[in-house]
Amino acid sequence: MSRMTDRISYLQGLAEGMKLNPEKDSHKLILGILDVLGEVGESFEALAESHGELSDYVEAIDEDLADLEANLYDDENENLARKEDDDDFEGMIEYECPHCGAKIEIDPDEVDFDEDALCPGCGKELFPELPEEGLDGKPEPEKEPDGKPEPEEEKQPEK
């Protein structure tokens, strides 16, 4: 900005050196223009100074905000990392579709086993109903209406 104000001062000096008469209309115009240019130059200098102060202030705010974000997000990232570690411990389950053999990763917390989950590969049910048999592979004894298993028939000793 000082270059502009220097040029305006130079023009004002030229006008004084020319000994322009403020009584002549053409000279009045030139002197008026130089006065306005001087005021504009001063305004630009004040504006540049204000802009510099504002720039410094914004830069200080930006640095403070960066520090605040670093503290805040570092804490959040640590908490998120801990949560992810906990989630990894529980983990995703790799499940193989019983129909097409496609391997699917399932989050057990997000699966609703009451609804039919479909395989993205073949579109068939991922968790079909299992036959009524015990863990040992033998059919479970039928239950009476009261929920108790029917007693097995006793074998008569052979005679």
Phi and psi in radians as a Rosetta constraint file:
Dihedral C 1 N 2 CA 2 C 2 CIRCULARHARMONIC -1.110 0.35
Dihedral N 2 CA 2 C 2 N 3 CIRCULARHARMONIC -0.485 0.35
Dihedral C 2 N 3 CA 3 C 3 CIRCULARHARMONIC -1.091 0.35
Dihedral N 3 CA 3 C 3 N 4 CIRCULARHARMONIC -0.725 0.35
Dihedral C 3 N 4 CA 4 C 4 CIRCULARHARMONIC -1.160 0.35
Dihedral N 4 CA 4 C 4 N 5 CIRCULARHARMONIC -0.810 0.35
Dihedral C 4 N 5 CA 5 C 5 CIRCULARHARMONIC -1.149 0.35
Dihedral N 5 CA 5 C 5 N 6 CIRCULARHARMONIC -0.589 0.35
Dihedral C 5 N 6 CA 6 C 6 CIRCULARHARMONIC -1.115 0.35
Dihedral N 6 CA 6 C 6 N 7 CIRCULARHARMONIC -0.722 0.35
Dihedral C 6 N 7 CA 7 C 7 CIRCULARHARMONIC -1.162 0.35
Dihedral N 7 CA 7 C 7 N 8 CIRCULARHARMONIC -0.702 0.35
Dihedral C 7 N 8 CA 8 C 8 CIRCULARHARMONIC -1.108 0.35
Dihedral N 8 CA 8 C 8 N 9 CIRCULARHARMONIC -0.751 0.35
Dihedral C 8 N 9 CA 9 C 9 CIRCULARHARMONIC -1.068 0.35
Dihedral N 9 CA 9 C 9 N 10 CIRCULARHARMONIC -0.688 0.35
Dihedral C 9 N 10 CA 10 C 10 CIRCULARHARMONIC -1.069 0.35
Dihedral N 10 CA 10 C 10 N 11 CIRCULARHARMONIC -0.789 0.35
Dihedral C 10 N 11 CA 11 C 11 CIRCULARHARMONIC -1.116 0.35
Dihedral N 11 CA 11 C 11 N 12 CIRCULARHARMONIC -0.691 0.35
Dihedral C 11 N 12 CA 12 C 12 CIRCULARHARMONIC -1.125 0.35
Dihedral N 12 CA 12 C 12 N 13 CIRCULARHARMONIC -0.673 0.35
Dihedral C 12 N 13 CA 13 C 13 CIRCULARHARMONIC -1.130 0.35
Dihedral N 13 CA 13 C 13 N 14 CIRCULARHARMONIC -0.704 0.35
Dihedral C 13 N 14 CA 14 C 14 CIRCULARHARMONIC -1.065 0.35
Dihedral N 14 CA 14 C 14 N 15 CIRCULARHARMONIC -0.735 0.35
Dihedral C 14 N 15 CA 15 C 15 CIRCULARHARMONIC -1.115 0.35
Dihedral N 15 CA 15 C 15 N 16 CIRCULARHARMONIC -0.694 0.35
Dihedral C 15 N 16 CA 16 C 16 CIRCULARHARMONIC -1.171 0.35
Dihedral N 16 CA 16 C 16 N 17 CIRCULARHARMONIC -0.689 0.35
Dihedral C 16 N 17 CA 17 C 17 CIRCULARHARMONIC -1.160 0.35
Dihedral N 17 CA 17 C 17 N 18 CIRCULARHARMONIC -0.497 0.35
Dihedral C 17 N 18 CA 18 C 18 CIRCULARHARMONIC -1.387 0.35
Dihedral N 18 CA 18 C 18 N 19 CIRCULARHARMONIC -0.162 0.35
Dihedral C 18 N 19 CA 19 C 19 CIRCULARHARMONIC 0.908 0.35
Dihedral N 19 CA 19 C 19 N 20 CIRCULARHARMONIC 1.009 0.35
Dihedral C 19 N 20 CA 20 C 20 CIRCULARHARMONIC -1.215 0.35
Dihedral N 20 CA 20 C 20 N 21 CIRCULARHARMONIC 2.404 0.35
Dihedral C 20 N 21 CA 21 C 21 CIRCULARHARMONIC -1.562 0.35
Dihedral N 21 CA 21 C 21 N 22 CIRCULARHARMONIC 2.072 0.35
Dihedral C 21 N 22 CA 22 C 22 CIRCULARHARMONIC -1.198 0.35
Dihedral N 22 CA 22 C 22 N 23 CIRCULARHARMONIC -0.119 0.35
Dihedral C 22 N 23 CA 23 C 23 CIRCULARHARMONIC -1.473 0.35
Dihedral N 23 CA 23 C 23 N 24 CIRCULARHARMONIC -0.419 0.35
Dihedral C 23 N 24 CA 24 C 24 CIRCULARHARMONIC -1.399 0.35
Dihedral N 24 CA 24 C 24 N 25 CIRCULARHARMONIC 2.436 0.35
Dihedral C 24 N 25 CA 25 C 25 CIRCULARHARMONIC -1.061 0.35
Dihedral N 25 CA 25 C 25 N 26 CIRCULARHARMONIC -0.806 0.35
Dihedral C 25 N 26 CA 26 C 26 CIRCULARHARMONIC -1.161 0.35
Dihedral N 26 CA 26 C 26 N 27 CIRCULARHARMONIC -0.639 0.35
Dihedral C 26 N 27 CA 27 C 27 CIRCULARHARMONIC -1.261 0.35
Dihedral N 27 CA 27 C 27 N 28 CIRCULARHARMONIC -0.621 0.35
Dihedral C 27 N 28 CA 28 C 28 CIRCULARHARMONIC -1.009 0.35
Dihedral N 28 CA 28 C 28 N 29 CIRCULARHARMONIC -0.759 0.35
Dihedral C 28 N 29 CA 29 C 29 CIRCULARHARMONIC -1.090 0.35
Dihedral N 29 CA 29 C 29 N 30 CIRCULARHARMONIC -0.831 0.35
Dihedral C 29 N 30 CA 30 C 30 CIRCULARHARMONIC -1.123 0.35
Dihedral N 30 CA 30 C 30 N 31 CIRCULARHARMONIC -0.750 0.35
Dihedral C 30 N 31 CA 31 C 31 CIRCULARHARMONIC -1.144 0.35
Dihedral N 31 CA 31 C 31 N 32 CIRCULARHARMONIC -0.663 0.35
Dihedral C 31 N 32 CA 32 C 32 CIRCULARHARMONIC -1.122 0.35
Dihedral N 32 CA 32 C 32 N 33 CIRCULARHARMONIC -0.732 0.35
Dihedral C 32 N 33 CA 33 C 33 CIRCULARHARMONIC -1.112 0.35
Dihedral N 33 CA 33 C 33 N 34 CIRCULARHARMONIC -0.742 0.35
Dihedral C 33 N 34 CA 34 C 34 CIRCULARHARMONIC -1.137 0.35
Dihedral N 34 CA 34 C 34 N 35 CIRCULARHARMONIC -0.643 0.35
Dihedral C 34 N 35 CA 35 C 35 CIRCULARHARMONIC -1.117 0.35
Dihedral N 35 CA 35 C 35 N 36 CIRCULARHARMONIC -0.778 0.35
Dihedral C 35 N 36 CA 36 C 36 CIRCULARHARMONIC -1.111 0.35
Dihedral N 36 CA 36 C 36 N 37 CIRCULARHARMONIC -0.728 0.35
Dihedral C 36 N 37 CA 37 C 37 CIRCULARHARMONIC -1.074 0.35
Dihedral N 37 CA 37 C 37 N 38 CIRCULARHARMONIC -0.668 0.35
Dihedral C 37 N 38 CA 38 C 38 CIRCULARHARMONIC -1.086 0.35
Dihedral N 38 CA 38 C 38 N 39 CIRCULARHARMONIC -0.769 0.35
Dihedral C 38 N 39 CA 39 C 39 CIRCULARHARMONIC -1.145 0.35
Dihedral N 39 CA 39 C 39 N 40 CIRCULARHARMONIC -0.701 0.35
Dihedral C 39 N 40 CA 40 C 40 CIRCULARHARMONIC -1.098 0.35
Dihedral N 40 CA 40 C 40 N 41 CIRCULARHARMONIC -0.743 0.35
Dihedral C 40 N 41 CA 41 C 41 CIRCULARHARMONIC -1.058 0.35
Dihedral N 41 CA 41 C 41 N 42 CIRCULARHARMONIC -0.755 0.35
Dihedral C 41 N 42 CA 42 C 42 CIRCULARHARMONIC -1.116 0.35
Dihedral N 42 CA 42 C 42 N 43 CIRCULARHARMONIC -0.697 0.35
Dihedral C 42 N 43 CA 43 C 43 CIRCULARHARMONIC -1.115 0.35
Dihedral N 43 CA 43 C 43 N 44 CIRCULARHARMONIC -0.730 0.35
Dihedral C 43 N 44 CA 44 C 44 CIRCULARHARMONIC -1.117 0.35
Dihedral N 44 CA 44 C 44 N 45 CIRCULARHARMONIC -0.680 0.35
Dihedral C 44 N 45 CA 45 C 45 CIRCULARHARMONIC -1.100 0.35
Dihedral N 45 CA 45 C 45 N 46 CIRCULARHARMONIC -0.778 0.35
Dihedral C 45 N 46 CA 46 C 46 CIRCULARHARMONIC -1.106 0.35
Dihedral N 46 CA 46 C 46 N 47 CIRCULARHARMONIC -0.710 0.35
Dihedral C 46 N 47 CA 47 C 47 CIRCULARHARMONIC -1.132 0.35
Dihedral N 47 CA 47 C 47 N 48 CIRCULARHARMONIC -0.747 0.35
Dihedral C 47 N 48 CA 48 C 48 CIRCULARHARMONIC -1.108 0.35
Dihedral N 48 CA 48 C 48 N 49 CIRCULARHARMONIC -0.700 0.35
Dihedral C 48 N 49 CA 49 C 49 CIRCULARHARMONIC -1.133 0.35
Dihedral N 49 CA 49 C 49 N 50 CIRCULARHARMONIC -0.776 0.35
Dihedral C 49 N 50 CA 50 C 50 CIRCULARHARMONIC -1.091 0.35
Dihedral N 50 CA 50 C 50 N 51 CIRCULARHARMONIC -0.712 0.35
Dihedral C 50 N 51 CA 51 C 51 CIRCULARHARMONIC -1.097 0.35
Dihedral N 51 CA 51 C 51 N 52 CIRCULARHARMONIC -0.724 0.35
Dihedral C 51 N 52 CA 52 C 52 CIRCULARHARMONIC -1.084 0.35
Dihedral N 52 CA 52 C 52 N 53 CIRCULARHARMONIC -0.771 0.35
Dihedral C 52 N 53 CA 53 C 53 CIRCULARHARMONIC -1.099 0.35
Dihedral N 53 CA 53 C 53 N 54 CIRCULARHARMONIC -0.763 0.35
Dihedral C 53 N 54 CA 54 C 54 CIRCULARHARMONIC -1.120 0.35
Dihedral N 54 CA 54 C 54 N 55 CIRCULARHARMONIC -0.695 0.35
Dihedral C 54 N 55 CA 55 C 55 CIRCULARHARMONIC -1.070 0.35
Dihedral N 55 CA 55 C 55 N 56 CIRCULARHARMONIC -0.773 0.35
Dihedral C 55 N 56 CA 56 C 56 CIRCULARHARMONIC -1.073 0.35
Dihedral N 56 CA 56 C 56 N 57 CIRCULARHARMONIC -0.748 0.35
Dihedral C 56 N 57 CA 57 C 57 CIRCULARHARMONIC -1.117 0.35
Dihedral N 57 CA 57 C 57 N 58 CIRCULARHARMONIC -0.782 0.35
Dihedral C 57 N 58 CA 58 C 58 CIRCULARHARMONIC -1.118 0.35
Dihedral N 58 CA 58 C 58 N 59 CIRCULARHARMONIC -0.677 0.35
Dihedral C 58 N 59 CA 59 C 59 CIRCULARHARMONIC -1.112 0.35
Dihedral N 59 CA 59 C 59 N 60 CIRCULARHARMONIC -0.704 0.35
Dihedral C 59 N 60 CA 60 C 60 CIRCULARHARMONIC -1.134 0.35
Dihedral N 60 CA 60 C 60 N 61 CIRCULARHARMONIC -0.731 0.35
Dihedral C 60 N 61 CA 61 C 61 CIRCULARHARMONIC -1.094 0.35
Dihedral N 61 CA 61 C 61 N 62 CIRCULARHARMONIC -0.741 0.35
Dihedral C 61 N 62 CA 62 C 62 CIRCULARHARMONIC -1.074 0.35
Dihedral N 62 CA 62 C 62 N 63 CIRCULARHARMONIC -0.742 0.35
Dihedral C 62 N 63 CA 63 C 63 CIRCULARHARMONIC -1.127 0.35
Dihedral N 63 CA 63 C 63 N 64 CIRCULARHARMONIC -0.745 0.35
Dihedral C 63 N 64 CA 64 C 64 CIRCULARHARMONIC -1.093 0.35
Dihedral N 64 CA 64 C 64 N 65 CIRCULARHARMONIC -0.726 0.35
Dihedral C 64 N 65 CA 65 C 65 CIRCULARHARMONIC -1.127 0.35
Dihedral N 65 CA 65 C 65 N 66 CIRCULARHARMONIC -0.700 0.35
Dihedral C 65 N 66 CA 66 C 66 CIRCULARHARMONIC -1.094 0.35
Dihedral N 66 CA 66 C 66 N 67 CIRCULARHARMONIC -0.719 0.35
Dihedral C 66 N 67 CA 67 C 67 CIRCULARHARMONIC -1.106 0.35
Dihedral N 67 CA 67 C 67 N 68 CIRCULARHARMONIC -0.773 0.35
Dihedral C 67 N 68 CA 68 C 68 CIRCULARHARMONIC -1.087 0.35
Dihedral N 68 CA 68 C 68 N 69 CIRCULARHARMONIC -0.788 0.35
Dihedral C 68 N 69 CA 69 C 69 CIRCULARHARMONIC -1.088 0.35
Dihedral N 69 CA 69 C 69 N 70 CIRCULARHARMONIC -0.716 0.35
Dihedral C 69 N 70 CA 70 C 70 CIRCULARHARMONIC -1.066 0.35
Dihedral N 70 CA 70 C 70 N 71 CIRCULARHARMONIC -0.786 0.35
Dihedral C 70 N 71 CA 71 C 71 CIRCULARHARMONIC -1.141 0.35
Dihedral N 71 CA 71 C 71 N 72 CIRCULARHARMONIC -0.804 0.35
Dihedral C 71 N 72 CA 72 C 72 CIRCULARHARMONIC -1.159 0.35
Dihedral N 72 CA 72 C 72 N 73 CIRCULARHARMONIC -0.882 0.35
Dihedral C 72 N 73 CA 73 C 73 CIRCULARHARMONIC -1.298 0.35
Dihedral N 73 CA 73 C 73 N 74 CIRCULARHARMONIC -0.504 0.35
Dihedral C 73 N 74 CA 74 C 74 CIRCULARHARMONIC -1.093 0.35
Dihedral N 74 CA 74 C 74 N 75 CIRCULARHARMONIC -0.751 0.35
Dihedral C 74 N 75 CA 75 C 75 CIRCULARHARMONIC -1.105 0.35
Dihedral N 75 CA 75 C 75 N 76 CIRCULARHARMONIC -0.783 0.35
Dihedral C 75 N 76 CA 76 C 76 CIRCULARHARMONIC -1.117 0.35
Dihedral N 76 CA 76 C 76 N 77 CIRCULARHARMONIC -0.723 0.35
Dihedral C 76 N 77 CA 77 C 77 CIRCULARHARMONIC -1.131 0.35
Dihedral N 77 CA 77 C 77 N 78 CIRCULARHARMONIC -0.657 0.35
Dihedral C 77 N 78 CA 78 C 78 CIRCULARHARMONIC -1.121 0.35
Dihedral N 78 CA 78 C 78 N 79 CIRCULARHARMONIC -0.774 0.35
Dihedral C 78 N 79 CA 79 C 79 CIRCULARHARMONIC -1.122 0.35
Dihedral N 79 CA 79 C 79 N 80 CIRCULARHARMONIC -0.719 0.35
Dihedral C 79 N 80 CA 80 C 80 CIRCULARHARMONIC -1.138 0.35
Dihedral N 80 CA 80 C 80 N 81 CIRCULARHARMONIC -0.712 0.35
Dihedral C 80 N 81 CA 81 C 81 CIRCULARHARMONIC -1.110 0.35
Dihedral N 81 CA 81 C 81 N 82 CIRCULARHARMONIC -0.723 0.35
Dihedral C 81 N 82 CA 82 C 82 CIRCULARHARMONIC -1.094 0.35
Dihedral N 82 CA 82 C 82 N 83 CIRCULARHARMONIC -0.760 0.35
Dihedral C 82 N 83 CA 83 C 83 CIRCULARHARMONIC -1.108 0.35
Dihedral N 83 CA 83 C 83 N 84 CIRCULARHARMONIC -0.743 0.35
Dihedral C 83 N 84 CA 84 C 84 CIRCULARHARMONIC -1.112 0.35
Dihedral N 84 CA 84 C 84 N 85 CIRCULARHARMONIC -0.660 0.35
Dihedral C 84 N 85 CA 85 C 85 CIRCULARHARMONIC -1.087 0.35
Dihedral N 85 CA 85 C 85 N 86 CIRCULARHARMONIC -0.743 0.35
Dihedral C 85 N 86 CA 86 C 86 CIRCULARHARMONIC -1.097 0.35
Dihedral N 86 CA 86 C 86 N 87 CIRCULARHARMONIC -0.748 0.35
Dihedral C 86 N 87 CA 87 C 87 CIRCULARHARMONIC -1.135 0.35
Dihedral N 87 CA 87 C 87 N 88 CIRCULARHARMONIC -0.689 0.35
Dihedral C 87 N 88 CA 88 C 88 CIRCULARHARMONIC -1.108 0.35
Dihedral N 88 CA 88 C 88 N 89 CIRCULARHARMONIC -0.590 0.35
Dihedral C 88 N 89 CA 89 C 89 CIRCULARHARMONIC -1.105 0.35
Dihedral N 89 CA 89 C 89 N 90 CIRCULARHARMONIC -0.830 0.35
Dihedral C 89 N 90 CA 90 C 90 CIRCULARHARMONIC -1.199 0.35
Dihedral N 90 CA 90 C 90 N 91 CIRCULARHARMONIC -0.838 0.35
Dihedral C 90 N 91 CA 91 C 91 CIRCULARHARMONIC 1.272 0.35
Dihedral N 91 CA 91 C 91 N 92 CIRCULARHARMONIC 2.923 0.35
Dihedral C 91 N 92 CA 92 C 92 CIRCULARHARMONIC -1.458 0.35
Dihedral N 92 CA 92 C 92 N 93 CIRCULARHARMONIC 2.628 0.35
Dihedral C 92 N 93 CA 93 C 93 CIRCULARHARMONIC -1.896 0.35
Dihedral N 93 CA 93 C 93 N 94 CIRCULARHARMONIC 2.270 0.35
Dihedral C 93 N 94 CA 94 C 94 CIRCULARHARMONIC -1.554 0.35
Dihedral N 94 CA 94 C 94 N 95 CIRCULARHARMONIC 2.162 0.35
Dihedral C 94 N 95 CA 95 C 95 CIRCULARHARMONIC -2.170 0.35
Dihedral N 95 CA 95 C 95 N 96 CIRCULARHARMONIC 2.449 0.35
Dihedral C 95 N 96 CA 96 C 96 CIRCULARHARMONIC -1.837 0.35
Dihedral N 96 CA 96 C 96 N 97 CIRCULARHARMONIC 2.244 0.35
Dihedral C 96 N 97 CA 97 C 97 CIRCULARHARMONIC -1.072 0.35
Dihedral N 97 CA 97 C 97 N 98 CIRCULARHARMONIC 2.254 0.35
Dihedral C 97 N 98 CA 98 C 98 CIRCULARHARMONIC -1.219 0.35
Dihedral N 98 CA 98 C 98 N 99 CIRCULARHARMONIC -0.247 0.35
Dihedral C 98 N 99 CA 99 C 99 CIRCULARHARMONIC -1.670 0.35
Dihedral N 99 CA 99 C 99 N 100 CIRCULARHARMONIC -0.868 0.35
Dihedral C 99 N 100 CA 100 C 100 CIRCULARHARMONIC -1.968 0.35
Dihedral N 100 CA 100 C 100 N 101 CIRCULARHARMONIC -0.183 0.35
Dihedral C 100 N 101 CA 101 C 101 CIRCULARHARMONIC 1.449 0.35
Dihedral N 101 CA 101 C 101 N 102 CIRCULARHARMONIC 0.122 0.35
Dihedral C 101 N 102 CA 102 C 102 CIRCULARHARMONIC -1.155 0.35
Dihedral N 102 CA 102 C 102 N 103 CIRCULARHARMONIC 2.417 0.35
Dihedral C 102 N 103 CA 103 C 103 CIRCULARHARMONIC -1.600 0.35
Dihedral N 103 CA 103 C 103 N 104 CIRCULARHARMONIC 2.249 0.35
Dihedral C 103 N 104 CA 104 C 104 CIRCULARHARMONIC -2.241 0.35
Dihedral N 104 CA 104 C 104 N 105 CIRCULARHARMONIC 2.368 0.35
Dihedral C 104 N 105 CA 105 C 105 CIRCULARHARMONIC -1.611 0.35
Dihedral N 105 CA 105 C 105 N 106 CIRCULARHARMONIC 2.262 0.35
Dihedral C 105 N 106 CA 106 C 106 CIRCULARHARMONIC -2.198 0.35
Dihedral N 106 CA 106 C 106 N 107 CIRCULARHARMONIC 2.359 0.35
Dihedral C 106 N 107 CA 107 C 107 CIRCULARHARMONIC -1.613 0.35
Dihedral N 107 CA 107 C 107 N 108 CIRCULARHARMONIC 1.972 0.35
Dihedral C 107 N 108 CA 108 C 108 CIRCULARHARMONIC -1.092 0.35
Dihedral N 108 CA 108 C 108 N 109 CIRCULARHARMONIC -0.388 0.35
Dihedral C 108 N 109 CA 109 C 109 CIRCULARHARMONIC -1.285 0.35
Dihedral N 109 CA 109 C 109 N 110 CIRCULARHARMONIC -0.368 0.35
Dihedral C 109 N 110 CA 110 C 110 CIRCULARHARMONIC -1.807 0.35
Dihedral N 110 CA 110 C 110 N 111 CIRCULARHARMONIC -0.042 0.35
Dihedral C 110 N 111 CA 111 C 111 CIRCULARHARMONIC -1.611 0.35
Dihedral N 111 CA 111 C 111 N 112 CIRCULARHARMONIC 2.271 0.35
Dihedral C 111 N 112 CA 112 C 112 CIRCULARHARMONIC -1.762 0.35
Dihedral N 112 CA 112 C 112 N 113 CIRCULARHARMONIC 1.831 0.35
Dihedral C 112 N 113 CA 113 C 113 CIRCULARHARMONIC -1.284 0.35
Dihedral N 113 CA 113 C 113 N 114 CIRCULARHARMONIC -0.162 0.35
Dihedral C 113 N 114 CA 114 C 114 CIRCULARHARMONIC -1.386 0.35
Dihedral N 114 CA 114 C 114 N 115 CIRCULARHARMONIC -0.375 0.35
Dihedral C 114 N 115 CA 115 C 115 CIRCULARHARMONIC -1.778 0.35
Dihedral N 115 CA 115 C 115 N 116 CIRCULARHARMONIC 2.761 0.35
Dihedral C 115 N 116 CA 116 C 116 CIRCULARHARMONIC -1.341 0.35
Dihedral N 116 CA 116 C 116 N 117 CIRCULARHARMONIC 2.093 0.35
Dihedral C 116 N 117 CA 117 C 117 CIRCULARHARMONIC -1.665 0.35
Dihedral N 117 CA 117 C 117 N 118 CIRCULARHARMONIC 2.274 0.35
Dihedral C 117 N 118 CA 118 C 118 CIRCULARHARMONIC -1.855 0.35
Dihedral N 118 CA 118 C 118 N 119 CIRCULARHARMONIC 2.530 0.35
Dihedral C 118 N 119 CA 119 C 119 CIRCULARHARMONIC -1.234 0.35
Dihedral N 119 CA 119 C 119 N 120 CIRCULARHARMONIC 2.290 0.35
Dihedral C 119 N 120 CA 120 C 120 CIRCULARHARMONIC -1.213 0.35
Dihedral N 120 CA 120 C 120 N 121 CIRCULARHARMONIC -0.338 0.35
Dihedral C 120 N 121 CA 121 C 121 CIRCULARHARMONIC -1.392 0.35
Dihedral N 121 CA 121 C 121 N 122 CIRCULARHARMONIC -0.970 0.35
Dihedral C 121 N 122 CA 122 C 122 CIRCULARHARMONIC -1.896 0.35
Dihedral N 122 CA 122 C 122 N 123 CIRCULARHARMONIC -0.240 0.35
Dihedral C 122 N 123 CA 123 C 123 CIRCULARHARMONIC 1.417 0.35
Dihedral N 123 CA 123 C 123 N 124 CIRCULARHARMONIC 0.100 0.35
Dihedral C 123 N 124 CA 124 C 124 CIRCULARHARMONIC -1.594 0.35
Dihedral N 124 CA 124 C 124 N 125 CIRCULARHARMONIC 2.929 0.35
Dihedral C 124 N 125 CA 125 C 125 CIRCULARHARMONIC -1.144 0.35
Dihedral N 125 CA 125 C 125 N 126 CIRCULARHARMONIC 2.246 0.35
Dihedral C 125 N 126 CA 126 C 126 CIRCULARHARMONIC -1.289 0.35
Dihedral N 126 CA 126 C 126 N 127 CIRCULARHARMONIC -0.599 0.35
Dihedral C 126 N 127 CA 127 C 127 CIRCULARHARMONIC -2.102 0.35
Dihedral N 127 CA 127 C 127 N 128 CIRCULARHARMONIC 1.357 0.35
Dihedral C 127 N 128 CA 128 C 128 CIRCULARHARMONIC -1.205 0.35
Dihedral N 128 CA 128 C 128 N 129 CIRCULARHARMONIC 2.770 0.35
Dihedral C 128 N 129 CA 129 C 129 CIRCULARHARMONIC -1.112 0.35
Dihedral N 129 CA 129 C 129 N 130 CIRCULARHARMONIC 2.336 0.35
Dihedral C 129 N 130 CA 130 C 130 CIRCULARHARMONIC -1.491 0.35
Dihedral N 130 CA 130 C 130 N 131 CIRCULARHARMONIC 2.598 0.35
Dihedral C 130 N 131 CA 131 C 131 CIRCULARHARMONIC -1.156 0.35
Dihedral N 131 CA 131 C 131 N 132 CIRCULARHARMONIC 2.720 0.35
Dihedral C 131 N 132 CA 132 C 132 CIRCULARHARMONIC -1.308 0.35
Dihedral N 132 CA 132 C 132 N 133 CIRCULARHARMONIC 1.485 0.35
Dihedral C 132 N 133 CA 133 C 133 CIRCULARHARMONIC -2.506 0.35
Dihedral N 133 CA 133 C 133 N 134 CIRCULARHARMONIC 2.742 0.35
Dihedral C 133 N 134 CA 134 C 134 CIRCULARHARMONIC -1.327 0.35
Dihedral N 134 CA 134 C 134 N 135 CIRCULARHARMONIC 3.112 0.35
Dihedral C 134 N 135 CA 135 C 135 CIRCULARHARMONIC -1.175 0.35
Dihedral N 135 CA 135 C 135 N 136 CIRCULARHARMONIC -0.433 0.35
Dihedral C 135 N 136 CA 136 C 136 CIRCULARHARMONIC -1.457 0.35
Dihedral N 136 CA 136 C 136 N 137 CIRCULARHARMONIC 0.022 0.35
Dihedral C 136 N 137 CA 137 C 137 CIRCULARHARMONIC 1.588 0.35
Dihedral N 137 CA 137 C 137 N 138 CIRCULARHARMONIC -0.124 0.35
Dihedral C 137 N 138 CA 138 C 138 CIRCULARHARMONIC -1.597 0.35
Dihedral N 138 CA 138 C 138 N 139 CIRCULARHARMONIC 2.549 0.35
Dihedral C 138 N 139 CA 139 C 139 CIRCULARHARMONIC -1.049 0.35
Dihedral N 139 CA 139 C 139 N 140 CIRCULARHARMONIC 2.437 0.35
Dihedral C 139 N 140 CA 140 C 140 CIRCULARHARMONIC -1.277 0.35
Dihedral N 140 CA 140 C 140 N 141 CIRCULARHARMONIC 2.616 0.35
Dihedral C 140 N 141 CA 141 C 141 CIRCULARHARMONIC -1.150 0.35
Dihedral N 141 CA 141 C 141 N 142 CIRCULARHARMONIC 2.541 0.35
Dihedral C 141 N 142 CA 142 C 142 CIRCULARHARMONIC -1.182 0.35
Dihedral N 142 CA 142 C 142 N 143 CIRCULARHARMONIC 2.585 0.35
Dihedral C 142 N 143 CA 143 C 143 CIRCULARHARMONIC -1.784 0.35
Dihedral N 143 CA 143 C 143 N 144 CIRCULARHARMONIC 2.582 0.35
Dihedral C 143 N 144 CA 144 C 144 CIRCULARHARMONIC -1.367 0.35
Dihedral N 144 CA 144 C 144 N 145 CIRCULARHARMONIC 2.904 0.35
Dihedral C 144 N 145 CA 145 C 145 CIRCULARHARMONIC -0.985 0.35
Dihedral N 145 CA 145 C 145 N 146 CIRCULARHARMONIC -0.444 0.35
Dihedral C 145 N 146 CA 146 C 146 CIRCULARHARMONIC -1.440 0.35
Dihedral N 146 CA 146 C 146 N 147 CIRCULARHARMONIC 0.013 0.35
Dihedral C 146 N 147 CA 147 C 147 CIRCULARHARMONIC 1.642 0.35
Dihedral N 147 CA 147 C 147 N 148 CIRCULARHARMONIC -0.070 0.35
Dihedral C 147 N 148 CA 148 C 148 CIRCULARHARMONIC -1.597 0.35
Dihedral N 148 CA 148 C 148 N 149 CIRCULARHARMONIC 2.507 0.35
Dihedral C 148 N 149 CA 149 C 149 CIRCULARHARMONIC -1.210 0.35
Dihedral N 149 CA 149 C 149 N 150 CIRCULARHARMONIC 2.588 0.35
Dihedral C 149 N 150 CA 150 C 150 CIRCULARHARMONIC -1.210 0.35
Dihedral N 150 CA 150 C 150 N 151 CIRCULARHARMONIC 2.456 0.35
Dihedral C 150 N 151 CA 151 C 151 CIRCULARHARMONIC -1.186 0.35
Dihedral N 151 CA 151 C 151 N 152 CIRCULARHARMONIC 2.443 0.35
Dihedral C 151 N 152 CA 152 C 152 CIRCULARHARMONIC -1.242 0.35
Dihedral N 152 CA 152 C 152 N 153 CIRCULARHARMONIC 2.574 0.35
Dihedral C 152 N 153 CA 153 C 153 CIRCULARHARMONIC -1.219 0.35
Dihedral N 153 CA 153 C 153 N 154 CIRCULARHARMONIC 2.326 0.35
Dihedral C 153 N 154 CA 154 C 154 CIRCULARHARMONIC -1.335 0.35
Dihedral N 154 CA 154 C 154 N 155 CIRCULARHARMONIC 2.402 0.35
Dihedral C 154 N 155 CA 155 C 155 CIRCULARHARMONIC -1.438 0.35
Dihedral N 155 CA 155 C 155 N 156 CIRCULARHARMONIC 2.364 0.35
Dihedral C 155 N 156 CA 156 C 156 CIRCULARHARMONIC -1.393 0.35
Dihedral N 156 CA 156 C 156 N 157 CIRCULARHARMONIC 2.337 0.35
Dihedral C 156 N 157 CA 157 C 157 CIRCULARHARMONIC -1.077 0.35
Dihedral N 157 CA 157 C 157 N 158 CIRCULARHARMONIC 2.441 0.35
Dihedral C 157 N 158 CA 158 C 158 CIRCULARHARMONIC -1.298 0.35
Dihedral N 158 CA 158 C 158 N 159 CIRCULARHARMONIC 2.477 0.35
